[in-house]
Amino acid sequence: MKYGIITLTYDDPLYNFFDDIKRQYYQKNNILNVFVYNVTTPVDKIKNTSDVIYVSNLAGGSGIYTMFDKFIATLQSNQNWNDFDYIIRANSSTFLNLPLLEEYIKKLPQENCYAGPCTMPITPKDFISGTCIIFSKDVIKMLSKIKEKHENRRLEDDLIIFQYMKNFKVPLTNIPMYWYDKNIIPTKNEISDILKKYPLIRINNQKDRFKIDTTIWKLIEENVNE
């Protein structure tokens, strides 16, 4: 079972802090990972030669409407995604707890796979949150053929993906995720407990975000490297 990770991000001090931790974590685990940036003016590169730079009329943080387009552009780039059984598309502020996540991936269907965190119980209206979505190889092939641009639709990318999955008749599979969004810094022991239970962790506090989120990421980094 082989998978690659595509992280949709933005050149910003907060996101760069998250991404630097993740780059080291993925490299340590020998996981191919690509960070995708969006800009309004062409540039050579942001961080590494493996990064993808997507040029659009819109540029900004993770909630911008061009996110779906830059994901599709990455699938259409020179990287041979056919070499992977699964592709994980994640946001910058989501931590992928690889040991636990890999156990979930091993149990996913090898075809027609659209998996990640959603509400429970699952209903026909449920969709996978854009914080992390896992696709099988055949679904990636279908997505990579999309030529339409979507940045003017003013619809979040996870909802656009959901619409395509309905059209492709791909069912969803839930994977549990823990949210740090209460503007509280957990203890190291609390972080350790969450890392033992959850394959996905979302860090997105709205109050004093730089201080709280970066502190939580550092605690995660310390725990996963012990």
C-alpha positions as CSV (number, residue, x, y, z in Angstrom):
1,M,0.0,0.0,0.0
2,K,1.6,3.3,-1.2
3,Y,0.2,6.7,-0.7
4,G,1.2,10.3,-1.3
5,I,0.1,13.6,0.4
6,I,-0.9,16.8,-1.2
7,T,-1.1,19.7,1.2
8,L,-3.0,22.8,0.1
9,T,-1.4,25.8,1.8
10,Y,-0.4,29.4,1.5
11,D,2.8,31.4,2.0
12,D,2.0,32.9,5.4
13,P,4.0,32.8,8.7
14,L,1.3,30.7,10.4
15,Y,0.9,28.1,7.7
16,N,4.6,28.0,7.2
17,F,5.0,27.1,10.8
18,F,2.6,24.2,10.4
19,D,4.1,23.1,7.1
20,D,7.7,23.1,8.3
21,I,6.8,20.6,11.1
22,K,4.9,18.5,8.6
23,R,7.7,18.5,6.0
24,Q,10.1,17.1,8.5
25,Y,7.6,14.5,9.8
26,Y,6.8,13.3,6.3
27,Q,10.4,13.1,5.2
28,K,11.3,11.2,8.4
29,N,8.6,8.7,7.4
30,N,9.6,8.6,3.7
31,I,6.3,9.8,2.5
32,L,6.1,11.6,-0.8
33,N,4.5,15.0,-0.1
34,V,3.7,18.1,-2.2
35,F,2.8,21.5,-0.8
36,V,0.7,23.5,-3.2
37,Y,0.7,27.4,-3.1
38,N,-1.5,29.8,-4.9
39,V,-0.3,33.2,-6.1
40,T,-1.5,35.9,-8.4
41,T,1.9,36.5,-10.0
42,P,4.1,33.6,-11.3
43,V,7.1,32.8,-9.2
44,D,9.8,30.1,-9.5
45,K,9.2,28.4,-6.2
46,I,8.3,29.0,-2.6
47,K,10.0,26.4,-0.5
48,N,11.2,23.3,-2.3
49,T,11.5,22.1,-5.9
50,S,8.8,19.6,-5.2
51,D,6.3,22.4,-4.4
52,V,3.5,23.3,-6.8
53,I,2.8,26.9,-7.6
54,Y,-0.7,27.6,-8.9
55,V,-1.4,31.0,-10.4
56,S,-5.0,32.4,-10.2
57,N,-6.9,35.6,-9.8
58,L,-7.5,34.7,-6.2
59,A,-4.8,34.3,-3.5
60,G,-5.2,33.8,0.2
61,G,-5.6,31.4,3.1
62,S,-7.2,27.9,3.0
63,G,-10.8,29.1,2.7
64,I,-10.4,30.6,-0.8
65,Y,-12.5,29.4,-3.6
66,T,-9.6,28.5,-5.9
67,M,-8.6,25.5,-3.7
68,F,-10.3,22.9,-5.8
69,D,-8.7,24.3,-9.0
70,K,-5.2,24.2,-7.5
71,F,-5.8,20.6,-6.3
72,I,-6.8,19.5,-9.8
73,A,-3.8,21.4,-11.3
74,T,-1.6,19.4,-8.9
75,L,-3.1,16.1,-10.1
76,Q,-2.4,17.2,-13.7
77,S,1.3,18.2,-12.9
78,N,4.3,16.1,-13.8
79,Q,4.2,14.0,-10.7
80,N,3.1,10.4,-11.7
81,W,0.2,9.9,-9.3
82,N,-0.6,6.6,-10.9
83,D,2.3,5.1,-8.8
84,F,0.2,5.5,-5.7
85,D,-2.7,3.4,-4.4
86,Y,-4.1,6.4,-2.5
87,I,-3.7,10.2,-2.6
88,I,-4.4,12.2,0.6
89,R,-5.5,15.8,0.0
90,A,-5.1,17.8,3.2
91,N,-5.3,21.4,4.6
92,S,-2.3,23.0,6.1
93,S,-3.8,23.1,9.6
94,T,-4.6,19.3,9.7
95,F,-2.1,16.9,11.3
96,L,-2.0,13.5,9.8
97,N,-1.1,11.0,12.5
98,L,0.5,8.6,10.1
99,P,0.8,5.4,12.2
100,L,-2.9,5.4,13.0
101,L,-4.0,6.8,9.7
102,E,-2.1,4.1,7.8
103,E,-4.1,1.4,9.7
104,Y,-7.3,3.1,8.4
105,I,-6.0,3.3,4.9
106,K,-5.2,-0.4,4.9
107,K,-8.9,-1.1,5.4
108,L,-10.2,1.3,2.7
109,P,-11.6,0.0,-0.6
110,Q,-8.9,-0.1,-3.3
111,E,-11.3,1.4,-5.8
112,N,-14.1,3.9,-5.5
113,C,-12.6,5.4,-2.3
114,Y,-13.6,8.8,-1.0
115,A,-12.7,8.9,2.7
116,G,-12.1,11.3,5.6
117,P,-13.9,13.0,8.5
118,C,-17.6,13.6,8.2
119,T,-20.6,13.8,10.6
120,M,-22.1,10.7,12.1
121,P,-24.4,8.9,11.5
122,I,-23.8,9.1,7.8
123,T,-26.7,10.5,5.7
124,P,-27.0,11.0,1.9
125,K,-26.3,14.8,2.5
126,D,-23.0,14.2,4.4
127,F,-19.7,15.0,2.8
128,I,-16.0,14.6,3.7
129,S,-14.5,17.7,5.2
130,G,-11.8,19.4,3.2
131,T,-9.5,19.1,6.2
132,C,-8.5,15.7,4.9
133,I,-9.8,13.6,2.0
134,I,-8.4,10.3,0.8
135,F,-9.0,9.1,-2.8
136,S,-8.1,5.8,-4.4
137,K,-6.1,5.7,-7.7
138,D,-9.2,5.3,-9.9
139,V,-11.0,8.3,-8.4
140,I,-7.8,10.4,-8.8
141,K,-7.8,9.5,-12.5
142,M,-11.4,10.7,-12.8
143,L,-10.6,14.0,-11.0
144,S,-7.5,14.6,-13.0
145,K,-9.5,14.7,-16.2
146,I,-11.6,17.8,-15.0
147,K,-10.9,20.8,-17.2
148,E,-13.5,23.3,-15.9
149,K,-12.3,26.1,-13.6
150,H,-14.3,26.6,-10.4
151,E,-12.9,29.7,-8.6
152,N,-15.9,31.9,-9.7
153,R,-18.5,29.4,-8.3
154,R,-18.1,30.7,-4.8
155,L,-18.5,27.2,-3.3
156,E,-16.0,25.6,-0.9
157,D,-13.8,23.0,-2.4
158,D,-15.0,20.1,-0.3
159,L,-18.6,20.7,-1.4
160,I,-17.4,20.8,-5.1
161,I,-15.6,17.5,-4.5
162,F,-18.8,16.1,-2.9
163,Q,-20.7,17.0,-6.0
164,Y,-18.2,15.2,-8.2
165,M,-18.3,12.1,-6.0
166,K,-22.1,12.0,-6.4
167,N,-21.7,12.2,-10.1
168,F,-19.0,9.5,-10.1
169,K,-21.2,7.4,-7.7
170,V,-18.4,7.1,-5.2
171,P,-19.6,6.5,-1.6
172,L,-18.0,8.1,1.4
173,T,-16.1,6.4,4.2
174,N,-15.7,8.1,7.6
175,I,-12.4,8.5,9.4
176,P,-12.4,10.0,12.9
177,M,-10.8,13.4,13.5
178,Y,-10.2,15.4,16.7
179,W,-10.7,19.1,16.7
180,Y,-8.6,21.6,18.6
181,D,-10.9,24.7,18.2
182,K,-11.8,25.8,21.7
183,N,-9.0,28.4,22.1
184,I,-7.4,26.2,24.9
185,I,-3.9,25.0,25.0
186,P,-3.9,21.3,26.0
187,T,-1.3,19.7,28.3
188,K,1.4,17.4,26.9
189,N,-0.4,14.4,28.4
190,E,-3.6,15.4,26.7
191,I,-1.9,15.7,23.4
192,S,-0.3,12.3,23.9
193,D,-3.7,10.7,24.6
194,I,-5.2,12.2,21.5
195,L,-2.3,10.9,19.4
196,K,-3.1,7.4,20.6
197,K,-6.7,7.6,19.6
198,Y,-7.1,9.8,16.5
199,P,-5.6,9.4,13.0
200,L,-6.5,13.0,12.1
201,I,-6.2,16.2,14.2
202,R,-7.4,19.6,13.2
203,I,-5.9,22.7,14.8
204,N,-8.0,25.8,14.1
205,N,-8.5,28.1,17.0
206,Q,-10.0,31.5,16.2
207,K,-8.8,33.5,19.3
208,D,-5.1,34.4,19.4
209,R,-4.6,31.7,16.8
210,F,-0.9,32.2,16.2
211,K,0.0,31.6,19.8
212,I,-2.4,28.8,20.5
213,D,-2.1,26.9,17.2
214,T,1.7,27.1,17.1
215,T,1.9,25.9,20.7
216,I,-0.3,22.9,20.0
217,W,1.7,22.0,16.9
218,K,4.9,22.1,18.9
219,L,3.4,19.8,21.5
220,I,2.4,17.4,18.7
221,E,5.9,17.6,17.2
222,E,7.4,16.8,20.6
223,N,5.1,13.8,21.2
224,V,5.4,12.2,17.8
225,N,9.2,12.4,17.9
226,E,9.5,10.8,21.3
